Amino acid sequence: MKDSDKKFDFGFEKVSARQKTEKVSHVFDRVSSRYDLMNDVMSLGIHRLWKKIFVESLPLCDGGVYLDVAGGTGDIGSAILRRLDRSGFHGQVVLCDINPAMIKEGRSRFPNFTWVCGSAEALPLEDSSVDVYTIAFGLRNVTHRDLALKEAYRVLKLGGKFSCLEFSQPAAPMRKLYDFYSLKILPKMGEWIANDKEAYQYLAESIRTFLTREELLTLMKDVGFSYQTCEPLTGGIVALHTGYKCL
């Protein structure tokens, strides 16, 4: 089937590849200025713990290149740099995002970072140029996730680490409460705080149409990653997937 004939999830809606890319871009255009505030409110601040665990799990490479894709407002990139500084290591942090509004927001906070505007599906970086590739809450928004993983594999150096933090499937005991909160409450919070109910309706729906943990591990293996692991956090609300480029 040609790509133009395929349908992709935009929340619960089925759209073309072009439409999904445009719709996701429009969502982040609208929420960029309140993105971090909404993350704090809708997760009750827990996203900061998830991201701390995520960054602390990364290997320290003196002189290494750390690429954060879907780098948004720079919170992951700045946390990586702080960890390097605490440990006495030097490294380059490159933040890549497809959305100019998100880059503008991040650059206003961290003007000295290396900012790159580009798609996760076609990274504007050389082969084997990155020691660590990170993506936090971004893979879910990518249209062609297989291409994004192939690009991650391409730009990583031999022995480099891929690390993905993403929403996942919560354990059964908390699923009903989680569904009620995310599908009913989150959109209302988006309306009240960010004046954008539809954007956070998409967020809640996109979590449910994303890959399962097992499906993502399989996709990582198919692309070529070795030693794939998955660590569910907070009862499976999010999961940390990792893999290495070994061949």
Steps between C-alpha positions, in 0.01 A plus 500: 500500500630845408562738788239737358238225537586411860312632799666604825368567848443859603346417833194292415475655153650332192683740269759499223872531576501863384193582706647346815823694467309823444254438783772412754695809394190714550448355849851597610478840336206571727634358829870590482483798739321299770647159430710469817227646721247248370747215554529599865127537550375193317762264650486660846873558457580130460640559150801659668574174683460300178739729318750488786503120486531523121801735507672318788483177298710645217869410470753776562728557202780751544502701180192315380213626287153476653212540258154570643234459232162670539705717736210737554575766755840362596424339836665167416799664334559730796473206743757306298738795506458544877578134556813524286611811689445336840714207393781711358436385145486710187260430218291653225123504534308529173126560513293416194132579453281514190293787636642856469270631776639246747857583397431872545369432849799282590758735348363790706591301813819330383654715224843333524378152409536363150146512358408316180166515323431160347283193492566187704434312175782677313753639745734768362804330653785289368517122532661373823529849649315462832593315820158512667158550338207599721135563426250577778128501427570559134495166319124475547456813285719377213314383191746231386640357823701235317681770303570693820658191656703435185626858514590458867699189410668677207627803692621303803863398523591136551420426863269801522186491710139562396269609782128571466264618774137474397149453630402136527224272626427518875447185705143367529428616859548867405374492142142619561607793712776588252257484207251725677769753592670510161194486275262714706707728723809575287308660210317724747830599660632581154196719441531681834878549511619500139170603341531197273279204578559331162879483541472312828220284368749393233762434770268268692390317187851467356614315812240233433589453134876483562699178481496258789828447684546167323429651158757774553762250613433293187529806276830592665631147440386505137692824442817342640525605863653251743443441871152654487347560841179652631444638851141597589471794741214602731297189439562504126369852433831562325782270392871542435620308192871466431721330243853508360656518156736205508545402135 
